[in-house]
Amino acid sequence: MDQIARTTKDFGNVLRQARKAQNLTQAELGSRAGIWQRTISNIETSASGAKVDTIFDLLAALNLELHIVPRSKIKPADLEDIF
């Protein structure tokens, strides 16, 4: 699951997709990560100024990691057209 996230909205969508792919509710993910369900909802809707620690806790709970790479010229929406 390689996803590009350049904005908080993109990141929220990636997080939501990963959570749903693992058949987890926000409450279940929150329990795994030690984070309130409301915080996860805020992150998924990009309404949160989440702490970096919170982001990494969620990624760990979903068994995901973050890769930092130079920004490409392609837009995330253009990737969907390729596949």
VEXDREN-76730 format. One record per atom (N, C-alpha, C): residue in one letter; x, y negated, z. Coordinates in pm, whole numbers, plus 32768, in hexadecimal, padded with zeros to 4 digits. Each point is the difference from the previous one (the first is absolute). Example, Ala and Ser with C-alpha at 12.3 -4.5 7.8 and 13.67 -1.06 7.14 Angstrom:
2
A85278239830C/A7FA77F898000/A805A7F888000/S7FDD7F977FB8/S80527F898006/S7FB37F938049/
This chain:
83
M805580768000/M7FAB7F8A8000/M80597F848000/D80297FD37F8E/D804C7F847FF6/D7F9F7F8F7FE1/Q80027F9B8054/Q7FA67F8E7FF0/Q80527F808009/I7FD37F9A7FB8/I803E7F7D800B/I7FA47FA88053/A80397FC08066/A7FB47FA38053/A80517F7F800A/R7FC87F967FC8/R80437F7E8001/R7FB97F9A8059/T7F8A8021802B/T7FB37FA68054/T7FC580508074/T7FCB7FB88063/T7FBF8046806F/T7F86804C7FD0/K7FBC7FCB7F9C/K7F8D80467FC8/K802C80827FBD/D806B7FFB7FB2/D8037807A7FC2/D80248067806C/F80467FD18068/F8029805C806A/F7F87803F8044/G7F9B7FB0801B/G7F868035803D/G7FBF806B7FAB/N7FFE7FE97F7C/N7FC680647FA6/N805280807FFF/V80847FF48000/V805880758003/V7FE9804E8081/L7FFA7FBA806E/L7FE980408081/L7F7A80498000/R7F987FBF7FCF/R7F7A803D7FFB/R8002807F7FAB/Q803E7FF87F8A/Q800780757FA7/Q804A80748043/A806E7FE38043/A804D80688043/A7FAF803F8071/R7FBB7FAC804C/R7FAD8031806F/R7F92805B7FCC/K7FBC7FD47F98/K7F92804E7FC7/K803280817FBF/A80767FFC7FC2/A803A80777FC2/A801B806C8069/Q80177FD4807C/Q8018805E806D/Q7F81801C804F/N7F8F7FD27FCB/N7F7D8015803E/N7FFB7FD18092/L803A7F8B8018/L80007FC68086/L7FA37F888005/T7FBB7FF2806F/T7FB57F858017/T80627F998039/Q7FD47F858003/Q80537F99803D/Q801980208094/A7F9C80338043/A800F8023808E/A806580718013/E7FFC80637FA9/E805F806F800A/E808F7FD17FE6/L80117FAA7F9A/L80847FC97FE5/L802F7FAB8075/G7FA57FB38037/G80227FAD8073/G802E80548076/S7FBE806F8016/S80278059806C/S808B803A7FE9/R801D80267F86/R808580357FDE/R806E7F988013/A7FE17F847FD8/A80657F968001/A80027FB08082/G7F9D80168057/G7FF87FB3807B/G7FD57F707FE7/I7FA67FF07FA0/I7FD27F7B7FD5/I7F687FFF7FFF/W7FC57F928023/W7F6E7FF57FFF/W7FCA800C7F73/Q7F8A803A7FF5/Q7FBC800F7F7F/Q7FEA7F797FBF/R7FDE7F9E804E/R7FE67F797FCB/R807C7FC57FBE/T8075801D8038/T807D7FD07FC4/T8014803F7F76/I7FE480807FF5/I800C80457F80/I7F9E7FC57F9C/S7F877FE6802B/S7F9D7FC17FA8/S80317F797FCF/N80387FB1805A/N80337F7C7FDA/N8072800B7F9B/I8059805F8015/I807080127FA3/I7FCC802E7F77/E7FA3805D8000/E7FCA80337F82/E7FB67F957FB0/T7FCA7F9D8045/T7FB97F957FBB/T80547F827FF4/S8080800C8020/S80647F947FFB/S7FD97F878055/A7FB3801A806A/A7FD77F938058/A80597FF7807B/S806E804A8001/S805380078077/S808C7FCE7FE5/G80377FBE8061/G808E7FDE7FFE/G8049806A8052/A7FFB807B7FD2/A80358072804D/A80957FF3801A/K8028802F8074/K808E80038023/K8045806B7FAC/V807F7FED7FE7/V804E80617FB4/V7FFF80878049/D80087FFE8084/D7FFC807D804D/D7F7E804D7FE6/T7F937FB87FF7/T7F7E803F7FE6/T7FFF80417F77/I80367FBB7F9C/I800880377F78/I805080828000/F80727FFF8043/F805380798003/F7FBF80708050/D7FB57FE08068/D7FB78067804A/D7F9780427FA7/L7FBB7FAF7FB0/L7F9B80377FA5/L804180557F93/L806D7FD07FC7/L8045804E7F9A/L802F80868038/A803680008078/A802D807C803F/A7F8A805F8018/A7F907FCA802D/A7F898053801A/A7FCB803F7F80/L80167FBE7F8F/L7FD380347F7E/L8070804E7FB9/N8071800F8044/N807480467FC7/N802E7FBD7F7E/L80077F7B8004/L802C7FB17F8D/L807C7FB08029/E80497FD07F9D/E80717FAA801B/E7FFD7F8A7FA0/L80497F9A8025/L80047F847FB3/L80837FF87FB4/H7FF97FE57F7F/H80777FEB7FAE/H80017F6F7FD2/I806D7FBD8013/I800E7F767FD5/I805580017F81/V7FC97FCD7F94/V80467FFF7F7F/V7FEC7F787FBF/P80577FDC7FA2/P7FEB7F837FB7/P7F7880017FBB/R7FC37F8D7FFC/R7F7C7FF47FC2/R800A801A7F6B/S7FA580527FCE/S7FFA801D7F72/S7FA97F997FB9/K800580007F7E/K7FAF7FA27FB2/K7F7180327FEF/I7FEB80838015/I7F7D803B7FEA/I7FA17FDC8072/K7F837FED7FE1/K7F9B7FE28063/K7FC580848032/P7FDB80098080/P7FC6807D8034/P7F8A80327FAD/A7FAB7FA67FD1/A7F8C802A7FB2/A802B803F7F7B/D80727FD47FC8/D803080387F83/D802C80928010/L802D80248077/L8027808B8019/L7F8B805F7FF1/E7F897FD4802B/E7F8A80547FF6/E7FE0801F7F6F/D801D7FA27FA6/D7FE480157F71/D805A80697FC3/I807A800F8038/I805E80627FCC/I7FCF808D8017/F7FC480178075/F7FD480858025/F7F70800E7FDB/
